[in-house]
Amino acid sequence: MLVNIKSSLLNRLVLSACALLLIVGMSSCNKKTDTEESIYMPASSVAITGFSLKSKAGSKVKLDSIFFSIDLNHGVIFNADSLPVGTDVTKLVPVINYTSSASAVTLTQSGGKTTGEIDYKSNPNDTVDFSGKVVLKITAEDKTTTRSYNIKVNVHKVEPDSLVWDRLAVTPMPSRLGSPKNQKTVKFNDTTYSLIEETDGSYTMAVATDLLAGEWDKRLASFDFAPNVRTLNSTSDKLYILDAAGVLHASSDGMAWENTGNTWVNIIGAYDDKILGIRREGGKLLHTMWPADSAHPEKEISKDFPIEGYSDFVKYSNRWTTLPIGFMCGGRCEDGSVIDKTWGYDGDNWAVLSEGMTPKLEGATIVPYFVYRKTSSALVQKDFSVWMLIGGMVDEGYYNFQIYVSYDNGVNWYAADDQMDFPDYFPGLMNLDGIEVEWPKQASLKGNWSEVTRANLPGMARIKYSVEDYEVYWDCPYIYLFGGIEESGSLNDEIWRGVLNRLTFVPQF
């Protein structure tokens, strides 16, 4: 149980109070006299009671704010919250607290850039090279009782806040024939559905309940109409699609489709169990929904509202809203202009949430995800739920490689940090589909002191995790990007997978 692990850890960090044992020497064959005494020093006489590092001029890291755990049972001193990538640990000055009666305190360096022994009692301001192995040895007043501690200054090997797109994780679209012509991927009932137009003009409905396994059920999809593949959408209970003439069709499984009798210009997205769309009547464009609801009559669309090329329509709820709020970014208006606006919908009305905070984009995708921001401490990070705007084509005619992040549900957008840039080998894509999928991960904490932190240590927050005995389980969110049109005009026949490095680390608690 979690409580047991934390209690055990705290017990290791609490210095044991040992009584001084005085044993009267006894006569023996080694010629000791009756007045001689053997003194046994307590464990506290060789205990390290505190360890830290001195701040370093010019360093971006507040070294003196780093917390070090002292594991008396295993004789290990370490920082569970690793230092940033590239931190120089070759010349650091440690601050060590120990009993004043200790006769010797030494630091032995080996395997790094500097080797040799330092007399810490005499030279407490000497620098230590922690790039290799460092052993701290303390000798008690009796000059016989000793204890050694391995000191480990952990440094991240990868940038924790980098968004990594693993080229080795790229897989082809789940086509039956290969080289597909078009695709649209949506989530429906916690299952991924990809509708693919094959090279021979037939259609495949590929279904995956577990993207981690990468196993797709690929079915030949027979339509009695010509589907407009990119209009595929889903509500809480139905899949929807328009045909080439704009007729709206509905399905419960993606295989059998029913004509709803509605003719639309485009589908916007799902709002609970209803699908939102755009309908033309005479010379007017109207906001509409299906199933129709008399409480929400159709309303004329604003001239600056996009009718195609907009991002996914995504939704959120919070304690201040009685109904979900939905929003989408960019797109092309009826007059052909591309916009840089974020439009929001509250269940009754549409309104502009922001303008000018992104380029004028069409064909981008929005994905829910997480980023981390520093708090008052240079090393402590707090997680934030965000929306990421990815891909698309800028109005000037070039592809967008900048990721934009919104912390406040589309009201403001910011260019993501350089650490979240796409790699050079990432293709420019528009009309791509993004899905966030949580992968279950597991790690063992047993005997692995470097993965465990003190219970009240402020460290990386974790969205979901649980601990059973010595096993820790957590859900690691990955971003999947499906398809997209490349600069050549052909379909990108790939699924890309990305993850923020920090989310793959073992949770700290």
C-alpha positions as CSV (number, residue, x, y, z in Angstrom):
1,M,0.0,0.0,0.0
2,L,1.1,3.6,-0.5
3,V,1.0,4.3,3.2
4,N,3.4,1.4,3.9
5,I,5.9,2.6,1.3
6,K,5.9,6.2,2.5
7,S,6.1,5.1,6.2
8,S,9.1,2.8,5.3
9,L,10.8,5.6,3.5
10,L,10.3,8.1,6.3
11,N,11.6,5.5,8.8
12,R,14.8,5.3,6.8
13,L,15.1,9.1,6.8
14,V,14.7,9.4,10.6
15,L,17.9,9.1,12.5
16,S,17.7,6.2,15.0
17,A,18.3,7.2,18.6
18,C,20.8,4.6,19.9
19,A,21.9,4.5,23.5
20,L,25.6,4.4,24.4
21,L,26.5,0.9,25.3
22,L,29.3,0.6,27.8
23,I,30.6,-2.9,28.3
24,V,33.0,-3.7,31.1
25,G,36.0,-5.6,29.7
26,M,36.5,-9.1,31.0
27,S,39.7,-11.0,31.5
28,S,40.8,-12.9,28.5
29,C,43.8,-14.5,26.9
30,N,44.7,-11.3,25.1
31,K,46.1,-9.9,28.3
32,K,43.6,-7.0,28.7
33,T,43.5,-5.9,32.3
34,D,40.2,-5.8,34.3
35,T,40.2,-2.0,34.1
36,E,40.1,-1.9,30.3
37,E,36.8,-1.0,28.7
38,S,35.5,-1.7,25.1
39,I,33.3,1.3,24.0
40,Y,30.8,0.7,21.3
41,M,29.8,3.8,19.4
42,P,26.1,4.3,18.6
43,A,24.9,4.5,14.9
44,S,24.2,8.2,15.4
45,S,28.0,8.9,15.8
46,V,28.5,8.1,12.1
47,A,25.2,9.4,10.8
48,I,24.9,12.1,8.2
49,T,22.1,14.4,9.4
50,G,22.0,16.8,6.4
51,F,23.4,17.2,2.9
52,S,23.1,20.1,0.4
53,L,25.0,21.9,-2.2
54,K,26.3,25.5,-2.1
55,S,25.0,27.9,-4.7
56,K,27.3,28.5,-7.7
57,A,27.9,31.9,-9.3
58,G,26.6,32.0,-12.9
59,S,24.6,28.8,-12.6
60,K,20.9,29.0,-13.8
61,V,20.1,26.2,-11.2
62,K,19.5,27.2,-7.6
63,L,21.8,24.4,-6.3
64,D,21.2,25.3,-2.6
65,S,17.5,24.7,-3.1
66,I,17.9,21.1,-4.1
67,F,16.6,18.5,-1.6
68,F,18.8,15.5,-0.9
69,S,17.4,12.3,0.7
70,I,19.6,10.4,3.1
71,D,19.0,6.7,3.2
72,L,20.7,5.5,6.3
73,N,19.7,1.8,5.7
74,H,21.4,1.6,2.3
75,G,24.0,4.3,2.9
76,V,22.9,6.5,0.0
77,I,22.5,10.2,-0.4
78,F,20.7,11.4,-3.5
79,N,18.5,14.0,-5.1
80,A,15.3,12.3,-6.4
81,D,14.4,15.4,-8.5
82,S,17.1,15.3,-11.1
83,L,18.9,18.4,-12.2
84,P,18.3,19.8,-15.7
85,V,20.1,18.3,-18.7
86,G,23.6,19.5,-19.1
87,T,24.1,20.7,-15.5
88,D,27.9,20.7,-14.7
89,V,28.4,18.6,-11.6
90,T,32.2,18.4,-11.8
91,K,32.9,21.3,-9.4
92,L,30.3,21.4,-6.7
93,V,30.8,22.3,-3.0
94,P,28.8,20.1,-0.6
95,V,27.5,21.1,2.8
96,I,27.5,18.1,5.1
97,N,26.0,17.9,8.6
98,Y,27.4,15.3,11.0
99,T,28.1,14.9,14.7
100,S,30.8,17.2,16.0
101,S,32.6,14.3,17.7
102,A,33.5,12.7,14.4
103,S,37.2,12.2,14.1
104,A,37.4,12.1,10.3
105,V,35.1,12.9,7.3
106,T,36.5,12.2,3.8
107,L,35.2,12.3,0.3
108,T,36.7,9.9,-2.3
109,Q,36.2,10.7,-6.0
110,S,36.7,8.1,-8.7
111,G,35.6,7.4,-12.3
112,G,35.0,11.0,-13.1
113,K,37.1,13.9,-14.4
114,T,38.8,14.2,-11.0
115,T,40.0,11.5,-8.7
116,G,41.4,11.5,-5.2
117,E,40.4,12.0,-1.6
118,I,39.3,15.2,0.1
119,D,39.6,15.8,3.9
120,Y,36.2,17.4,4.4
121,K,36.8,18.3,8.0
122,S,39.9,20.4,7.1
123,N,38.7,21.6,3.7
124,P,34.9,22.0,3.7
125,N,35.0,24.5,0.8
126,D,36.8,22.2,-1.6
127,T,34.9,21.4,-4.8
128,V,33.9,17.8,-5.5
129,D,33.5,16.1,-8.9
130,F,30.2,14.3,-8.9
131,S,30.4,13.1,-12.5
132,G,31.8,9.8,-11.3
133,K,31.5,7.9,-8.0
134,V,31.8,9.8,-4.8
135,V,32.0,8.0,-1.4
136,L,31.6,9.9,1.8
137,K,33.2,8.1,4.8
138,I,32.7,9.3,8.4
139,T,34.8,8.0,11.3
140,A,33.5,8.2,14.9
141,E,35.4,9.6,17.9
142,D,36.8,6.1,18.7
143,K,38.6,6.2,15.3
144,T,37.4,2.6,14.7
145,T,33.6,2.9,14.0
146,T,33.0,4.0,10.4
147,R,30.2,4.4,7.9
148,S,30.3,5.0,4.1
149,Y,27.7,6.7,2.0
150,N,27.5,6.7,-1.8
151,I,26.5,10.2,-3.0
152,K,24.7,10.5,-6.3
153,V,23.8,13.9,-7.9
154,N,21.2,12.9,-10.5
155,V,21.1,14.8,-13.7
156,H,18.4,14.3,-16.4
157,K,19.8,12.5,-19.4
158,V,17.1,13.9,-21.6
159,E,15.3,17.3,-21.6
160,P,12.2,16.6,-19.5
161,D,10.1,19.2,-21.1
162,S,10.9,18.2,-24.7
163,L,8.1,16.9,-26.8
164,V,9.6,13.8,-28.5
165,W,8.3,12.5,-31.8
166,D,9.8,9.1,-32.1
167,R,10.7,8.2,-35.7
168,L,10.9,4.6,-34.8
169,A,7.3,4.7,-33.5
170,V,5.9,5.9,-36.9
171,T,3.6,3.3,-38.3
172,P,1.6,3.2,-41.6
173,M,-2.1,4.1,-41.7
174,P,-4.3,0.9,-41.2
175,S,-5.0,0.6,-45.0
176,R,-6.1,-2.7,-46.5
177,L,-4.3,-2.1,-49.7
178,G,-1.5,0.4,-48.9
179,S,-1.0,3.9,-50.4
180,P,-4.4,5.3,-49.4
181,K,-5.8,8.4,-51.0
182,N,-7.7,9.9,-48.1
183,Q,-8.5,9.3,-44.4
184,K,-10.3,10.7,-41.3
185,T,-9.7,9.4,-37.8
186,V,-11.9,10.0,-34.8
187,K,-12.5,8.7,-31.3
188,F,-15.8,7.0,-30.7
189,N,-16.7,5.3,-27.5
190,D,-13.1,5.2,-26.4
191,T,-12.2,3.4,-29.6
192,T,-10.3,4.8,-32.6
193,Y,-12.0,4.7,-36.0
194,S,-10.1,5.4,-39.2
195,L,-12.1,5.7,-42.4
196,I,-9.7,5.2,-45.3
197,E,-10.3,5.8,-49.0
198,E,-8.1,3.1,-50.7
199,T,-6.1,3.4,-53.9
200,D,-8.7,1.4,-55.9
201,G,-11.6,3.7,-54.7
202,S,-12.9,1.3,-52.1
203,Y,-13.2,2.2,-48.4
204,T,-11.8,0.7,-45.2
205,M,-13.2,1.2,-41.7
206,A,-10.3,0.4,-39.4
207,V,-11.0,0.0,-35.7
208,A,-8.5,-0.1,-32.8
209,T,-9.5,-0.5,-29.2
210,D,-5.9,-0.3,-28.1
211,L,-3.5,1.8,-30.0
212,L,-0.7,0.6,-27.8
213,A,-1.0,-2.9,-29.3
214,G,-1.3,-1.4,-32.8
215,E,-3.8,-4.0,-33.8
216,W,-6.5,-2.9,-36.2
217,D,-9.7,-4.6,-37.3
218,K,-9.7,-3.6,-41.0
219,R,-13.1,-4.0,-42.6
220,L,-14.2,-3.3,-46.2
221,A,-16.8,-0.5,-45.8
222,S,-19.7,-0.6,-48.3
223,F,-21.5,2.7,-48.8
224,D,-24.6,3.2,-50.9
225,F,-23.5,6.8,-51.3
226,A,-20.2,8.5,-52.1
227,P,-18.8,9.5,-48.6
228,N,-17.0,12.8,-48.0
229,V,-14.3,11.2,-46.0
230,R,-13.0,14.3,-44.2
231,T,-16.5,15.0,-42.7
232,L,-16.5,11.9,-40.5
233,N,-17.4,12.9,-37.0
234,S,-18.7,11.3,-33.8
235,T,-21.0,12.2,-30.9
236,S,-21.5,10.2,-27.7
237,D,-23.7,7.7,-29.5
238,K,-23.3,8.0,-33.3
239,L,-20.9,8.4,-36.1
240,Y,-21.9,11.0,-38.8
241,I,-20.7,11.7,-42.3
242,L,-21.8,13.7,-45.3
243,D,-22.0,12.3,-48.8
244,A,-20.8,14.1,-51.9
245,A,-24.1,15.9,-52.2
246,G,-24.0,17.1,-48.5
247,V,-26.6,14.6,-47.2
248,L,-26.0,13.7,-43.6
249,H,-25.8,10.0,-42.7
250,A,-25.6,8.4,-39.2
251,S,-24.3,5.1,-38.0
252,S,-23.8,3.2,-34.7
253,D,-20.9,1.1,-35.9
254,G,-19.4,2.7,-39.0
255,M,-20.6,0.0,-41.2
256,A,-24.4,0.4,-41.6
257,W,-25.5,4.0,-42.4
258,E,-28.9,5.7,-42.3
259,N,-29.9,8.8,-44.3
260,T,-31.1,11.5,-41.8
261,G,-32.8,13.5,-44.6
262,N,-30.7,16.6,-43.9
263,T,-28.5,18.4,-46.5
264,W,-25.6,20.4,-45.0
265,V,-22.7,22.4,-46.3
266,N,-20.4,20.9,-43.6
267,I,-20.1,19.3,-40.2
268,I,-18.6,21.3,-37.4
269,G,-18.4,18.7,-34.6
270,A,-20.1,17.0,-31.7
271,Y,-21.9,18.7,-28.8
272,D,-22.9,15.9,-26.4
273,D,-25.3,13.7,-28.3
274,K,-25.9,16.2,-31.1
275,I,-23.9,17.0,-34.2
276,L,-23.4,20.6,-35.1
277,G,-23.2,21.7,-38.7
278,I,-23.8,24.4,-41.4
279,R,-26.8,24.4,-43.6
280,R,-27.6,26.7,-46.6
281,E,-31.1,28.0,-47.1
282,G,-31.6,30.3,-50.1
283,G,-28.8,32.8,-49.9
284,K,-28.1,32.3,-46.2
285,L,-25.8,30.0,-44.2
286,L,-27.3,28.8,-40.9
287,H,-26.0,27.1,-37.8
288,T,-27.9,23.9,-37.4
289,M,-27.8,20.6,-35.4
290,W,-29.0,17.1,-35.5
291,P,-31.2,15.7,-33.9
292,A,-33.0,19.0,-34.2
293,D,-33.9,20.8,-31.0
294,S,-36.7,23.4,-30.8
295,A,-34.9,25.0,-27.9
296,H,-32.0,25.7,-30.2
297,P,-33.4,27.2,-33.4
298,E,-31.1,27.7,-36.4
299,K,-29.3,31.1,-36.6
300,E,-27.6,32.9,-39.4
301,I,-23.9,32.5,-39.6
302,S,-21.6,35.5,-39.3
303,K,-19.7,36.5,-42.4
304,D,-16.4,35.9,-40.5
305,F,-17.3,32.4,-39.4
306,P,-15.4,29.7,-41.2
307,I,-17.3,27.1,-43.3
308,E,-14.4,24.8,-44.0
309,G,-10.8,24.2,-43.1
310,Y,-11.3,24.8,-39.3
311,S,-9.7,22.7,-36.7
312,D,-11.4,20.0,-34.6
313,F,-14.3,21.2,-32.5
314,V,-13.2,20.4,-29.0
315,K,-15.1,20.7,-25.7
316,Y,-14.4,21.3,-22.0
317,S,-16.3,21.8,-18.7
318,N,-15.4,23.5,-15.5
319,R,-17.0,24.5,-12.2
320,W,-18.1,27.9,-13.7
321,T,-20.0,26.4,-16.6
322,T,-23.4,24.7,-16.5
323,L,-23.0,23.4,-20.0
324,P,-19.8,22.3,-21.9
325,I,-18.0,25.0,-23.9
326,G,-16.7,24.1,-27.4
327,F,-14.3,25.9,-29.6
328,M,-12.3,25.6,-32.9
329,C,-9.5,27.6,-34.6
330,G,-8.9,29.0,-38.0
331,G,-10.6,27.9,-41.2
332,R,-11.8,29.5,-44.4
333,C,-14.9,31.7,-44.7
334,E,-17.4,31.7,-47.5
335,D,-15.6,34.7,-49.2
336,G,-12.4,32.6,-49.3
337,S,-10.5,34.4,-46.6
338,V,-8.6,32.4,-44.0
339,I,-9.0,33.6,-40.3
340,D,-6.9,33.7,-37.2
341,K,-9.8,33.6,-34.9
342,T,-10.9,31.1,-32.2
343,W,-14.7,30.6,-32.2
344,G,-16.5,29.3,-29.1
345,Y,-19.9,27.8,-28.5
346,D,-21.8,27.6,-25.2
347,G,-24.7,25.5,-26.2
348,D,-26.8,28.5,-27.4
349,N,-24.5,31.0,-29.1
350,W,-21.2,31.3,-31.1
351,A,-18.7,34.1,-30.2
352,V,-15.1,34.9,-31.0
353,L,-12.8,33.9,-28.1
354,S,-9.6,35.3,-29.5
355,E,-8.1,36.8,-32.6
356,G,-4.6,37.4,-33.9
357,M,-2.9,35.0,-31.5
358,T,-2.2,32.4,-34.1
359,P,-1.4,32.7,-37.8
360,K,-4.3,32.6,-40.3
361,L,-4.5,28.8,-40.5
362,E,-6.6,26.1,-42.2
363,G,-6.4,22.4,-41.7
364,A,-4.8,22.4,-38.2
365,T,-5.7,19.9,-35.4
366,I,-6.3,20.5,-31.7
367,V,-5.2,18.0,-29.1
368,P,-5.6,18.0,-25.3
369,Y,-2.3,17.6,-23.5
370,F,-0.1,18.7,-20.6
371,V,2.8,21.0,-20.1
372,Y,4.9,22.0,-17.1
373,R,5.7,25.4,-15.7
374,K,8.3,26.4,-13.0
375,T,7.0,27.6,-9.7
376,S,8.9,29.8,-7.3
377,S,11.6,27.2,-7.1
378,A,13.9,26.8,-10.1
379,L,13.4,23.1,-10.1
380,V,9.8,22.5,-9.0
381,Q,7.4,22.1,-11.9
382,K,3.6,22.1,-11.9
383,D,1.6,20.4,-14.6
384,F,-1.1,22.3,-16.5
385,S,-3.8,20.9,-18.8
386,V,-3.6,22.6,-22.2
387,W,-4.8,22.5,-25.7
388,M,-2.2,22.1,-28.5
389,L,-2.8,23.5,-32.0
390,I,-0.7,21.5,-34.4
391,G,-0.1,21.6,-38.2
392,G,-2.1,23.2,-40.9
393,M,-1.3,25.6,-43.7
394,V,-0.7,29.4,-43.1
395,D,-2.6,31.8,-45.3
396,E,0.6,32.8,-47.1
397,G,0.8,29.2,-48.5
398,Y,3.4,27.6,-46.3
399,Y,3.0,24.8,-43.8
400,N,2.9,25.6,-40.0
401,F,5.6,23.9,-38.0
402,Q,5.0,25.9,-34.8
403,I,2.9,24.3,-32.0
404,Y,0.6,26.7,-30.2
405,V,-0.6,26.2,-26.6
406,S,-3.6,27.5,-24.8
407,Y,-3.9,27.3,-21.0
408,D,-7.3,28.9,-20.9
409,N,-9.4,26.9,-23.4
410,G,-8.8,29.0,-26.5
411,V,-9.0,32.5,-25.0
412,N,-5.2,33.0,-25.4
413,W,-2.7,31.1,-27.5
414,Y,1.1,31.1,-27.1
415,A,3.9,29.7,-29.2
416,A,5.2,26.6,-27.4
417,D,8.8,26.6,-26.1
418,D,11.6,25.6,-28.5
419,Q,11.8,22.3,-26.6
420,M,8.5,21.3,-28.2
421,D,9.5,22.0,-31.7
422,F,9.0,19.3,-34.4
423,P,12.2,17.5,-35.5
424,D,13.7,18.4,-38.9
425,Y,12.4,15.2,-40.4
426,F,8.8,15.9,-39.5
427,P,6.7,16.5,-42.7
428,G,4.5,19.6,-43.1
429,L,0.9,18.5,-42.7
430,M,-2.6,19.9,-43.1
431,N,-5.9,18.2,-42.6
432,L,-4.3,15.9,-40.1
433,D,-6.1,14.3,-37.1
434,G,-4.8,14.4,-33.5
435,I,-5.8,12.0,-30.7
436,E,-4.6,11.9,-27.1
437,V,-4.2,8.3,-25.8
438,E,-3.2,7.2,-22.3
439,W,-0.8,4.3,-22.1
440,P,-0.6,2.4,-18.8
441,K,2.9,2.2,-17.4
442,Q,4.4,0.4,-14.5
443,A,7.7,0.5,-12.6
444,S,9.1,-1.3,-9.5
445,L,10.3,0.8,-6.6
446,K,11.7,-2.2,-4.6
447,G,15.4,-1.7,-3.9
448,N,15.6,1.2,-6.4
449,W,16.2,4.1,-4.1
450,S,16.8,6.6,-7.0
451,E,13.1,6.4,-8.0
452,V,11.6,7.2,-4.5
453,T,11.2,10.6,-3.0
454,R,10.3,11.8,0.4
455,A,6.5,11.9,0.9
456,N,6.3,15.7,1.2
457,L,8.9,16.5,-1.5
458,P,7.5,19.0,-4.0
459,G,8.2,17.4,-7.3
460,M,6.6,16.6,-10.6
461,A,2.8,16.3,-10.4
462,R,1.2,13.3,-12.0
463,I,-2.2,13.2,-13.5
464,K,-3.0,9.7,-12.4
465,Y,-1.0,7.1,-10.5
466,S,-1.4,4.4,-7.9
467,V,1.0,2.4,-5.8
468,E,0.5,-1.2,-4.6
469,D,3.3,-2.6,-2.4
470,Y,6.5,-1.7,-4.4
471,E,4.8,-1.3,-7.8
472,V,3.8,2.1,-9.1
473,Y,1.3,2.4,-12.0
474,W,0.5,5.6,-14.0
475,D,-1.2,6.7,-17.2
476,C,1.2,8.3,-19.6
477,P,-0.6,10.4,-22.3
478,Y,0.7,10.2,-25.9
479,I,-0.3,12.3,-28.9
480,Y,-1.1,10.4,-32.1
481,L,-1.2,12.3,-35.4
482,F,-3.0,10.5,-38.3
483,G,-2.5,11.2,-42.0
484,G,-2.4,14.8,-43.3
485,I,-1.8,16.2,-46.7
486,E,1.8,16.8,-47.6
487,E,3.2,19.7,-49.7
488,S,3.1,17.4,-52.7
489,G,-0.7,17.1,-52.3
490,S,-0.5,13.4,-51.5
491,L,-1.7,11.8,-48.3
492,N,0.9,11.2,-45.6
493,D,0.5,7.4,-45.1
494,E,1.8,7.5,-41.5
495,I,0.8,7.7,-37.8
496,W,3.2,9.7,-35.7
497,R,3.5,9.4,-31.9
498,G,4.7,12.1,-29.6
499,V,5.2,12.4,-25.8
500,L,6.5,14.9,-23.3
501,N,9.6,13.3,-21.8
502,R,8.7,14.2,-18.3
503,L,5.4,12.2,-18.5
504,T,7.4,9.0,-19.1
505,F,9.4,9.4,-15.9
506,V,8.4,7.4,-12.8
507,P,6.0,9.5,-10.8
508,Q,7.2,11.2,-7.6
509,F,4.9,11.5,-4.6
